[in-house]
Amino acid sequence: MARFPEGFLWGGATAANQFEGGYDADGKGLSVPDIIMGGTVDTPRIVTPAGVRPNTYYPSHQGIDFYHHYKEDIALFAEMGFKCFRLSVQWSRFYPNGDDPEPLQAGIDYYRDIFETCKSYGIEPLVTLSHYEFPLALSHKYGGWDDERVIDLWLRFADLCFREYKGLVKYWLTFNEINCAMMPGFGDIYGLGILPPKDWALGFSSDNDNSWIDINRTFHGLHNQFVASAKAVQIAHAIDPENMVGCMIAGQIAYPYSCNPDDVLDAQKKIRENNFYCGDVQCRGEYPGWAKALWEERGVDVEMMEDLAYRDEETLLNGVVDFYSFSYYMSSATSTDPSVAGAGGNIFTGVKNPYLKASDWGWQIDPKGLRYYLEEVYDRYQIPLMIVENGLGAVDERSEDGKFHDTYRIDYMREHIDEMAKAVHDGVDLMGYTMWGCIDLVSASTGEMKKRYGFIYVDKDNDGNGDLHREKKESFDWYKQVIATNGEDTSWK
Ligand code: BGP
């Protein structure tokens, strides 16, 4: 029996703010990531809310210059046999200020040419409408997603995309990792366009001054995204019944560190809040029963949230997604015992799992967790699933023969793909797999180039030096084989 269904969408994933560059090209306006400086695993990225500081390096400004290399890059993806290419569009390329009366033709044409290039190779574009991107002018004018006027402005942009790219793009995602909006600071800025009053360190350190974060704005902003997403689903279907619109969740599995019932309940709580708070609204069309308890616990105004949920009840119900997509990099473990040590890492907190190895960035590698996640989510929602991010961020060094032998990346992906196959065997309806950062790009959390994910190396370093030339790594040929055999053969030399 085949391990993966026919027509499985193998491919790679990217995000505009992390690889496009051309941050002010052809009339594009500034977007929130354009005011976030570079960092490292130990040093946070500084956000400069007032705007771009002179003589300062901002990684999104050039990215890896996909803006001028897309033909070459898509040709390389086609050479690997990609069936699908995930990318995001930038609102500020269409409407530089978010609320301009007319869209920019240059932005419309740019993305059209990308989609047409993909189609010429038989590659299906998978388009994220909002991947950690928000026009800076709207942050300044309205404060971010918690202002309800943003909903209609965003829908105007979404509607434009659905109309302009009808027939070219069929697969859409509304908001990238929508659940990350609940991560204090990171989520407000990246997810909701809500800015700190002055320069702020976008790290995950407990030393951060988080006093500017208003939990009511965060949860209201997230609710507004749910409403916007639900309306976008309906608009997309009305414009083209062929359209399939998905949610996108940062998949976060938490294991109980011990079989102490307190640990088990703690893990259950983390899994629910991280994954199912957003998942339930977008897949079932309503908040889960425990939402009220969560609002209470986090100090959110319960009355406000109940009013919003009641008011938008029908919209949410009528705008459930067609498929559930998610990113998956690692799992975490959780303990209620304060003496158990932390795992480190820069996104998900938790304790160290003694059964797992971690990446150089402290992310605990767990292929079986992917199978666990797939099966849990499919049991819950019973709609098609798609893994739209998974991969290994690592330091790639050139070997003596002048090449990049990233066999550790091959191992990481092989193990994950093999677990996916088991989930499919268990009956999970899995549509596809787009590996994250198929071409090296800027890290979202640290702003580094050094944290590389790609099958394709890009000559650029953390400070922006390099000639941007592209080179195939060993994993390039391996992935080509995986796709050519529809995932049957994940072995390597
Ligand atoms: C996800 C984001 C991506 C991407 C990825 C890897 O959270 O959706 O944008 O960057 O993580 O993370 P990082 O770049 O921090 O290594």
Residues whose N, C-alpha, C, O or C-beta is under 5 A from the ligand:
A	BS01	BGP	A15 E177 G393 V442 S443 A444 S445 T446
